[in-house]
């Protein structure tokens, strides 16, 4: 089956199911595995924001959305040339990827007959369900069931390791200028890691908030997990948080690798967060996953 993934998490799911050779198209943000972006056709582009501050990125995003403009560009001719049979997309967040209706409209215009599967999880359990859904639609349901069973087994191991320990209050900052709370599946990750999420929006969209909300929530630990950034970028934003929330331990987390992309590596994220919240209860995370920020 010829597959096109229009979001990084779907690309990770495809590879985790052993379907990398069936993948023919990806987005410019699909960097896991790194070969995805170099070996496959890139059918979705977007603005390079690496030289922009968090505040500048926020202003750009808001201006584009207010103008009714897209944050991503679908290279329709390139997509048509790939002759895909199944396209994996989403309706979860216009800031994260192209909405599925944009894709369907483009297919109608091009006369393509590809199926479109929209992956829109709001909880950790729903993320695991999307893996099963991709497995079913791509003809490898047994692989998907085995993969999810393995992920659930790892989650159960973490739950057992932290079961009798106090649950620290954990605030997750998803952006710093302006501050955003954690939503969607992120509070589930905190609970699965043995913490109690505060100043959070479980199973709902992340929203802009105030630093006062984080202060009033009285967290024991703050995790900084900005969407679109790995550990280095998260650490830069975490330094802002140490100034805003003095006296509270602040940790930077590889957000794209462990927290914000709804794919198999969220379980890696649970394990890494558990190591922060409960040192010694679970193995330390690998280098480059998390860092305490002074």
Secondary structure as the mmCIF struct_conf table of DSSP 4:
data_model
#
loop_
_struct_conf.conf_type_id
_struct_conf.id
_struct_conf.beg_label_comp_id
_struct_conf.beg_label_asym_id
_struct_conf.beg_label_seq_id
_struct_conf.end_label_comp_id
_struct_conf.end_label_asym_id
_struct_conf.end_label_seq_id
STRN STRN1 UNK A 3 UNK A 5
BEND BEND1 UNK A 6 UNK A 7
HELX_RH_AL_P HELX_RH_AL_P1 UNK A 8 UNK A 16
TURN_TY1_P TURN_TY1_P1 UNK A 17 UNK A 18
HELX_RH_3T_P HELX_RH_3T_P1 UNK A 20 UNK A 22
STRN STRN2 UNK A 23 UNK A 27
TURN_TY1_P TURN_TY1_P2 UNK A 28 UNK A 29
BEND BEND2 UNK A 32 UNK A 33
TURN_TY1_P TURN_TY1_P3 UNK A 34 UNK A 34
HELX_RH_AL_P HELX_RH_AL_P2 UNK A 35 UNK A 39
BEND BEND3 UNK A 40 UNK A 40
STRN STRN3 UNK A 41 UNK A 46
TURN_TY1_P TURN_TY1_P4 UNK A 50 UNK A 51
BEND BEND4 UNK A 52 UNK A 52
HELX_RH_AL_P HELX_RH_AL_P3 UNK A 54 UNK A 66
TURN_TY1_P TURN_TY1_P5 UNK A 67 UNK A 68
BEND BEND5 UNK A 71 UNK A 71
STRN STRN4 UNK A 72 UNK A 74
HELX_RH_AL_P HELX_RH_AL_P4 UNK A 76 UNK A 82
TURN_TY1_P TURN_TY1_P6 UNK A 83 UNK A 83
BEND BEND6 UNK A 85 UNK A 85
STRN STRN5 UNK A 86 UNK A 89
STRN STRN6 UNK A 90 UNK A 90
BEND BEND7 UNK A 91 UNK A 92
TURN_TY1_P TURN_TY1_P7 UNK A 94 UNK A 96
BEND BEND8 UNK A 97 UNK A 97
STRN STRN7 UNK A 99 UNK A 99
HELX_RH_AL_P HELX_RH_AL_P5 UNK A 100 UNK A 110
TURN_TY1_P TURN_TY1_P8 UNK A 111 UNK A 111
STRN STRN8 UNK A 115 UNK A 118
BEND BEND9 UNK A 123 UNK A 123
HELX_RH_AL_P HELX_RH_AL_P6 UNK A 124 UNK A 137
TURN_TY1_P TURN_TY1_P9 UNK A 138 UNK A 139
HELX_RH_AL_P HELX_RH_AL_P7 UNK A 141 UNK A 162
TURN_TY1_P TURN_TY1_P10 UNK A 163 UNK A 164
BEND BEND10 UNK A 165 UNK A 165
STRN STRN9 UNK A 169 UNK A 173
BEND BEND11 UNK A 174 UNK A 174
STRN STRN10 UNK A 175 UNK A 176
TURN_TY1_P TURN_TY1_P11 UNK A 177 UNK A 178
STRN STRN11 UNK A 179 UNK A 180
STRN STRN12 UNK A 182 UNK A 184
TURN_TY1_P TURN_TY1_P12 UNK A 185 UNK A 185
HELX_RH_AL_P HELX_RH_AL_P8 UNK A 186 UNK A 192
TURN_TY1_P TURN_TY1_P13 UNK A 193 UNK A 194
STRN STRN13 UNK A 196 UNK A 198
BEND BEND12 UNK A 199 UNK A 199
STRN STRN14 UNK A 200 UNK A 202
TURN_TY1_P TURN_TY1_P14 UNK A 203 UNK A 203
BEND BEND13 UNK A 204 UNK A 204
STRN STRN15 UNK A 208 UNK A 208
HELX_RH_AL_P HELX_RH_AL_P9 UNK A 211 UNK A 216
TURN_TY1_P TURN_TY1_P15 UNK A 217 UNK A 218
BEND BEND14 UNK A 220 UNK A 220
STRN STRN16 UNK A 221 UNK A 224
TURN_TY1_P TURN_TY1_P16 UNK A 227 UNK A 228
HELX_RH_AL_P HELX_RH_AL_P10 UNK A 231 UNK A 244
TURN_TY1_P TURN_TY1_P17 UNK A 245 UNK A 247
BEND BEND15 UNK A 248 UNK A 248
STRN STRN17 UNK A 249 UNK A 253
HELX_RH_AL_P HELX_RH_AL_P11 UNK A 255 UNK A 258
TURN_TY1_P TURN_TY1_P18 UNK A 259 UNK A 259
BEND BEND16 UNK A 260 UNK A 261
BEND BEND17 UNK A 263 UNK A 263
TURN_TY1_P TURN_TY1_P19 UNK A 264 UNK A 265
HELX_RH_AL_P HELX_RH_AL_P12 UNK A 266 UNK A 277
BEND BEND18 UNK A 278 UNK A 278
STRN STRN18 UNK A 279 UNK A 279
TURN_TY1_P TURN_TY1_P20 UNK A 280 UNK A 281
STRN STRN19 UNK A 282 UNK A 282
HELX_LH_PP_P HELX_LH_PP_P1 UNK A 283 UNK A 286
TURN_TY1_P TURN_TY1_P21 UNK A 287 UNK A 288
BEND BEND19 UNK A 289 UNK A 289
STRN STRN20 UNK A 290 UNK A 293
#
